[in-house]
Amino acid sequence: MLTGSKVGLRARHDDDLPILRTELFNDVVNAARADGSPWRPMAPGSTDPRLVVDDKNQSVVPFSVVELAGGMLVGTATLWGIDNHHRSAHIGLGLLPATRGKGYGTDVVSVLCYYGFAVRGLHRLQIETLVDNAGMLRAAERNGFVREGVLRSSAWVLGEFLDEVLLGLLVEDWQPDERD
Ligand SMILES: CC(C)(COP(=O)(O)OP(=O)(O)OC[C@H]1O[C@@H](n2cnc3c(N)ncnc32)[C@H](O)[C@@H]1OP(=O)(O)O)[C@@H](O)C(=O)NCCC(=O)NCCS
């Protein structure tokens, strides 16, 4: 398991699936804001790749996020779009609603940076998020990500187009032990 100051990132367990399915992927608003595809209900037993890990897919590493104190499941974290030629990847995370706003998201980004830069030897990590996702923007910027651009009206979200912000962090700017 990878550990931060508050959370651990471990493999997906069978017990995680019903909780993640109900609280994250079957929540229309959450899924519509976090996923790049239209929401559709996820049935029990679904093998949707957001939920069930395909170990053969080398471009994605999905983690379940747990509280270090007690081990309770708090969400998902993903390194995706791993490109071993350009040595880059994207970061994604989704926390269960009751666990948001406690500093876990900031800690998850920190641990994903460690995984991407130290474990995988990547050079660049990237995050895309909706322009109104203040928590995600702050969690990224506290870990050193900088805003590199705005993708105007790039996301169709529940009846309107929203801008997305693109943030990046290069390994030479990564300061693993410091957060502003
Ligand atoms: C976005 C998300 C990952 C952030 O994680 P979190 O644990 O809630 O965020 P943190 O508690 O680490 O907060 C980070 C900072 O943002 C601020 N913040 C958090 N939620 C906020 C909100 N809704 N509005 C304004 N600021 C917020 C916190 O106060 C904190 O600021 P600080 O560093 O100055 O103290 C989490 O809320 C989540 O999973 N949301 C739903 C899914 C999602 O949006 N995923 C990202 C898709 S790209």
The ligand as an SDF file (V2000), in Angstrom:
LIG
                    3D

 48 50  0  0  0  0  0  0  0  0999 V2000
  -12.5380   17.2140   -5.6150 C   0  0  0  0  0  0  0  0  0  0  0  0
  -12.1340   16.3000   -4.4510 C   0  0  0  0  0  0  0  0  0  0  0  0
  -11.2200   15.2070   -4.9490 C   0  0  0  0  0  0  0  0  0  0  0  0
  -11.3470   17.1780   -3.4400 C   0  0  0  0  0  0  0  0  0  0  0  0
  -11.0000   16.3720   -2.3460 O   0  0  0  0  0  0  0  0  0  0  0  0
  -11.3470   16.8450   -0.8560 P   0  0  0  0  0  0  0  0  0  0  0  0
  -10.8120   15.8420    0.0840 O   0  0  0  0  0  0  0  0  0  0  0  0
  -12.7820   17.1510   -0.7860 O   0  0  0  0  0  0  0  0  0  0  0  0
  -10.4920   18.1890   -0.7760 O   0  0  0  0  0  0  0  0  0  0  0  0
   -9.5750   18.6630    0.4440 P   0  0  0  0  0  0  0  0  0  0  0  0
  -10.3100   18.4450    1.7220 O   0  0  0  0  0  0  0  0  0  0  0  0
   -8.2190   18.0580    0.3010 O   0  0  0  0  0  0  0  0  0  0  0  0
   -9.5320   20.2240    0.1670 O   0  0  0  0  0  0  0  0  0  0  0  0
   -8.5890   20.8440   -0.6700 C   0  0  0  0  0  0  0  0  0  0  0  0
   -8.7560   22.3460   -0.5450 C   0  0  0  0  0  0  0  0  0  0  0  0
   -9.9120   22.7300   -1.2670 O   0  0  0  0  0  0  0  0  0  0  0  0
  -10.8420   23.3560   -0.4100 C   0  0  0  0  0  0  0  0  0  0  0  0
  -12.1590   22.8340   -0.7710 N   0  0  0  0  0  0  0  0  0  0  0  0
  -12.5600   21.5550   -0.6890 C   0  0  0  0  0  0  0  0  0  0  0  0
  -13.8190   21.4500   -1.1540 N   0  0  0  0  0  0  0  0  0  0  0  0
  -14.1930   22.6870   -1.5190 C   0  0  0  0  0  0  0  0  0  0  0  0
  -15.3840   23.2290   -2.0660 C   0  0  0  0  0  0  0  0  0  0  0  0
  -16.4410   22.4600   -2.3400 N   0  0  0  0  0  0  0  0  0  0  0  0
  -15.4260   24.5620   -2.3190 N   0  0  0  0  0  0  0  0  0  0  0  0
  -14.3500   25.3510   -2.0510 C   0  0  0  0  0  0  0  0  0  0  0  0
  -13.1850   24.8840   -1.5470 N   0  0  0  0  0  0  0  0  0  0  0  0
  -13.1180   23.5760   -1.2740 C   0  0  0  0  0  0  0  0  0  0  0  0
  -10.4520   22.9700    1.0040 C   0  0  0  0  0  0  0  0  0  0  0  0
  -10.8490   23.9360    1.9500 O   0  0  0  0  0  0  0  0  0  0  0  0
   -8.9550   22.8720    0.8790 C   0  0  0  0  0  0  0  0  0  0  0  0
   -8.3980   24.1530    0.9020 O   0  0  0  0  0  0  0  0  0  0  0  0
   -7.1030   24.4740    1.8080 P   0  0  0  0  0  0  0  0  0  0  0  0
   -6.0230   23.6140    1.2350 O   0  0  0  0  0  0  0  0  0  0  0  0
   -6.8910   25.9200    1.6120 O   0  0  0  0  0  0  0  0  0  0  0  0
   -7.4430   24.0740    3.2130 O   0  0  0  0  0  0  0  0  0  0  0  0
  -13.3770   15.6750   -3.7460 C   0  0  0  0  0  0  0  0  0  0  0  0
  -14.1690   16.6840   -3.2140 O   0  0  0  0  0  0  0  0  0  0  0  0
  -14.2030   14.8080   -4.6650 C   0  0  0  0  0  0  0  0  0  0  0  0
  -13.9470   13.6210   -4.7900 O   0  0  0  0  0  0  0  0  0  0  0  0
  -15.2310   15.3960   -5.3350 N   0  0  0  0  0  0  0  0  0  0  0  0
  -16.0920   14.6800   -6.2470 C   0  0  0  0  0  0  0  0  0  0  0  0
  -15.3770   14.0560   -7.4350 C   0  0  0  0  0  0  0  0  0  0  0  0
  -14.4860   15.0350   -8.1780 C   0  0  0  0  0  0  0  0  0  0  0  0
  -14.8170   16.1890   -8.3720 O   0  0  0  0  0  0  0  0  0  0  0  0
  -13.3190   14.5230   -8.6000 N   0  0  0  0  0  0  0  0  0  0  0  0
  -12.3570   15.2820   -9.3720 C   0  0  0  0  0  0  0  0  0  0  0  0
  -12.6570   15.1490  -10.8240 C   0  0  0  0  0  0  0  0  0  0  0  0
  -11.3460   15.8980  -11.7870 S   0  0  0  0  0  0  0  0  0  0  0  0
  1  2  1  0
  2  3  1  0
  2  4  1  0
  2 36  1  0
  4  5  1  0
  5  6  1  0
  6  7  2  0
  6  8  1  0
  6  9  1  0
  9 10  1  0
 10 11  2  0
 10 12  1  0
 10 13  1  0
 13 14  1  0
 14 15  1  0
 15 16  1  0
 15 30  1  0
 16 17  1  0
 17 18  1  0
 17 28  1  0
 18 19  1  0
 18 27  1  0
 19 20  2  0
 20 21  1  0
 21 22  1  0
 21 27  2  0
 22 23  1  0
 22 24  2  0
 24 25  1  0
 25 26  2  0
 26 27  1  0
 28 29  1  0
 28 30  1  0
 30 31  1  0
 31 32  1  0
 32 33  2  0
 32 34  1  0
 32 35  1  0
 36 37  1  0
 36 38  1  0
 38 39  2  0
 38 40  1  0
 40 41  1  0
 41 42  1  0
 42 43  1  0
 43 44  2  0
 43 45  1  0
 45 46  1  0
 46 47  1  0
 47 48  1  0
M  END
$$$$
